[in-house]
C-alpha cells in the first residue's frame, strides 16, 4: 500500500520536532574583553560555567576589529577593572558586534567608565562610545558604591536569567546603576542606588538586532575577593544564566547554521519528505495493490 504524501510530511515533521527538542543547550564561544583580569575570568569561567568556552581578550590598549570578534566569538562578555582610555574604541566595536545580532554581557565596573558617571579622585570616565546607546542601564551618577549589595530574592522576576537564583551578595563590587526606559529588569539589589531608586542587579535591553545583558557584579570577584566573605550566593549560577541566555540570542531561535548535526539531519529529512510529498501530488493517487 502506498503512503499518502500528507502522512509522509507529517511523519517527517514529527521526526524534526523530536530532534530539535532533544538538542542540547547552545554552546557559545565567549570573548572575555577587559583591561585587566581577562585571562583570570576566562580560566575561572571555563572551570565553573558549564557548556561554553571563554577566551580572554586584552583590550587595554587596542580594540579588536569587528571581523575578528565575529569570526571568533558568539557572545562577548565586557567588563573593566579601573577605567581606561581605550574604553570608547572598545565600546564602539562591541556595539557593532551587538548590532550584528550577537548578544553582549556586561559586568562591573562597566558603569564607572560610562560618560554619565561623575569623575572622582580615583577615576575619570572616558565613555563607551556607541555602546552607551544600546546598553540596559545608565550610571546612577556615582557608579559602583563600594558598599554591600544583597539580591532582592522575593522581587525576582521568573526568567532564564534568574533561574535557580536563591542568593547573591557582594561586599563592595556591585551596583551603582539605573535602568533605562524600555530595559527589562529581572532582579534588583535590596539596597537603593545613589538616587534612592531601584538598583538593577540583572537586566537586559533589546534594540533592533542587539541584545545587551547587564549583570551588575564583578565577574572577576574570585580573582580579587574571597568566596563567602567578599561575595557569595549563586555567583556562578548568575553568570551561567547570562551566558546561556546570551547564547540563545536572548530567547530567539538560533539560526540554522548553529544547529547541531542532529538538527541539520532532521531538517534534511524534512526537506526530503516535503520533496517526496510534492512529487506525489503531481501523480494521480491510487490505493490498493
C-alpha positions in Angstrom: 0.0 0.0 0.0 1.3 3.5 -0.9 1.5 6.0 2.0 -0.2 9.3 1.3 2.1 12.3 0.8 0.4 14.1 3.7 1.3 11.3 6.0 4.9 11.4 4.9 5.1 15.1 5.5 3.5 14.7 9.0 5.9 11.9 9.8 8.9 14.0 8.8 7.7 16.9 10.8 7.3 14.8 13.9 10.9 13.5 13.5 12.2 17.0 13.1 10.3 18.2 16.1 11.6 15.4 18.2 15.2 16.0 17.1 15.0 19.7 17.8 13.5 19.3 21.2 16.4 16.8 22.0 19.1 19.3 21.0 21.5 20.3 23.8 21.7 23.9 25.1 23.5 26.0 22.5 27.2 26.2 23.3 28.9 29.6 22.8 32.4 30.9 22.2 32.6 33.8 24.6 35.2 36.5 24.2 36.0 38.0 27.6 37.0 41.6 26.9 38.6 43.7 29.7 41.6 45.9 30.5 42.6 43.6 33.4 41.8 40.1 34.7 40.5 38.9 31.4 42.6 35.7 31.5 41.7 35.0 35.1 38.0 35.4 34.4 38.2 33.2 31.3 40.0 30.4 33.2 37.7 30.6 36.2 34.5 30.5 34.0 35.9 27.7 31.8 36.1 25.7 35.0 32.9 26.7 36.7 30.4 27.9 34.0 29.4 24.8 32.0 28.6 24.5 28.3 30.6 27.4 26.9 34.2 28.3 26.0 35.7 31.5 27.4 38.7 33.2 25.9 40.4 36.3 27.5 41.0 39.3 25.2 43.2 42.2 26.3 41.6 45.5 25.2 43.6 47.8 27.5 45.5 49.4 24.6 43.9 48.1 21.4 40.3 47.4 20.4 39.7 44.2 18.3 38.2 44.6 14.9 34.6 43.7 14.3 35.6 41.0 11.8 37.9 39.4 14.5 35.1 39.4 17.0 32.5 38.0 14.6 35.0 35.3 13.4 35.9 34.1 16.9 33.0 34.7 19.2 29.3 34.1 19.5 29.0 36.2 22.7 31.1 39.0 24.2 31.5 39.5 28.0 32.8 43.0 28.7 33.9 44.5 32.0 36.8 46.6 33.3 38.9 46.9 36.5 39.6 50.6 36.8 38.8 53.0 34.0 40.9 53.1 30.8 41.3 55.5 27.9 40.6 52.8 25.3 37.0 52.2 26.5 35.5 54.4 23.8 37.0 52.4 21.0 36.1 49.2 22.7 32.5 50.3 23.2 32.2 51.2 19.5 33.3 47.8 18.3 31.3 45.9 20.9 28.2 47.9 19.9 28.7 46.9 16.3 29.0 43.3 17.4 25.7 43.6 19.3 24.0 45.3 16.3 25.1 42.4 14.1 22.7 40.2 16.2 25.1 38.6 18.7 24.5 39.1 22.4 26.7 41.1 24.7 27.0 40.7 28.5 28.5 43.5 30.6 29.6 43.4 34.3 31.1 45.7 36.9 32.9 48.1 36.7 31.4 49.0 33.3 29.4 51.8 35.0 32.5 53.7 36.1 33.7 54.4 32.6 30.2 55.4 31.4 30.1 59.0 30.3 27.4 59.9 32.8 29.4 58.9 35.8 30.8 61.7 38.0 34.6 61.8 38.0 36.4 61.2 41.3 39.9 61.4 42.6 40.2 57.7 41.8 39.0 57.5 38.2 37.9 59.6 35.2 35.2 58.2 33.0 36.1 58.0 29.3 32.7 56.7 27.9 31.9 53.6 26.0 31.0 55.2 22.7 28.2 53.7 20.7 27.6 51.0 23.3 26.0 53.6 25.6 23.1 53.9 23.2 22.1 50.3 23.5 23.2 49.2 27.0 20.5 48.5 29.6 21.5 50.9 32.4 22.9 54.3 32.9 25.1 55.1 35.9 23.3 56.4 38.9 25.8 59.3 38.7 28.2 57.8 41.2 28.8 54.3 39.9 29.8 51.2 41.9 29.3 52.4 45.6 31.9 50.1 47.2 29.2 49.1 49.6 27.4 45.9 50.4 24.8 44.6 47.9 22.3 41.8 48.6 20.0 40.3 45.9 16.3 41.1 46.4 15.2 37.5 46.1 11.4 38.0 46.8 11.4 40.5 43.9 12.9 38.2 41.3 11.1 38.0 38.0 10.8 34.4 36.8 13.1 34.3 33.8 16.0 32.3 32.3 18.4 34.9 33.8 17.1 34.3 37.3 16.5 30.5 37.1 17.9 28.8 40.2 19.0 32.0 42.0 18.4 31.9 45.7 21.0 34.4 46.9 23.7 36.7 45.7 25.9 39.0 47.7 28.7 41.5 47.2 30.8 43.2 49.8 31.6 46.2 47.6 32.0 45.4 43.8 28.4 45.6 42.6 25.6 48.1 41.9 25.5 51.8 41.1 23.2 51.7 38.1 19.8 52.9 36.9 17.6 51.2 34.4 16.8 52.9 31.1 13.2 53.2 29.8 12.5 50.0 27.9 15.0 47.9 29.8 13.8 44.6 31.2 14.9 44.3 34.8 14.6 40.8 36.2 16.4 41.3 39.5 17.3 44.3 41.8 19.6 44.7 44.7 17.8 45.2 48.0 19.8 48.4 48.5 18.8 51.5 46.5 21.2 53.3 44.2 22.7 56.8 44.8 19.5 58.4 43.7 17.3 56.4 46.1 15.9 54.4 43.2 16.0 50.6 42.5 19.5 49.4 41.7 19.2 46.7 38.9 21.2 43.6 39.6 20.3 41.8 36.4 18.7 43.5 33.4 18.8 43.4 29.6 17.7 45.6 26.7 16.6 44.7 23.2 17.3 47.3 20.5 16.6 46.1 16.9 19.0 43.2 16.5 21.0 44.0 19.6 20.7 42.3 23.0 22.8 43.6 25.8 22.6 42.0 29.3 24.0 43.6 32.4 24.9 41.5 35.5 25.9 44.2 37.9 28.6 42.4 39.9 32.3 42.0 39.2 32.9 38.8 37.1 36.5 38.9 38.4 35.4 38.6 42.0 37.2 35.3 42.6 40.5 36.9 41.5 40.2 39.8 43.8 38.0 38.6 46.7 37.2 35.6 48.9 34.1 33.5 48.3 31.8 33.6 51.2 33.3 36.8 52.5 33.7 39.3 49.7 31.0 37.7 47.6 28.6 34.8 48.0 25.4 33.1 47.0 24.7 31.8 43.5 27.5 33.8 41.8 28.4 31.2 39.1 24.7 30.4 38.5 24.1 34.0 37.7 26.9 34.1 35.2 25.8 30.7 33.8 22.3 32.0 33.2 23.7 35.1 31.5 25.9 33.0 29.2 23.1 30.6 28.4 20.6 33.4 27.7 23.1 35.2 25.5 23.9 32.0 23.6 20.3 31.6 22.9 20.2 35.0 21.3 18.2 36.3 24.3 15.4 33.8 23.8 15.3 33.8 20.0 15.5 30.7 17.8 19.1 30.0 16.7 19.9 30.4 13.0 20.1 27.2 11.0 24.0 27.2 10.7 24.3 27.0 14.5 22.2 23.8 14.9 23.8 20.6 15.9 24.4 17.8 13.4 21.1 16.1 14.7 19.2 19.3 13.9 20.7 19.5 10.4 20.0 15.9 9.8 16.4 16.4 10.8 16.0 19.4 8.6 17.4 17.4 5.7 14.9 14.6 6.4 12.1 17.2 6.4 13.2 18.6 3.1 13.4 15.1 1.6 9.9 14.3 2.9 8.4 17.5 1.5 10.0 16.9 -1.9 8.5 13.4 -1.9 5.1 14.8 -0.9 5.4 17.3 -3.8 6.1 14.6 -6.3 3.2 12.5 -5.0 0.9 15.5 -5.6 1.9 15.6 -9.2 0.7 11.9 -9.7 -2.8 10.6 -9.5 -3.4 8.8 -6.2 -4.2 5.1 -6.4 -5.0 2.9 -3.5 -4.7 -0.8 -3.2 -2.1 -3.1 -4.6 
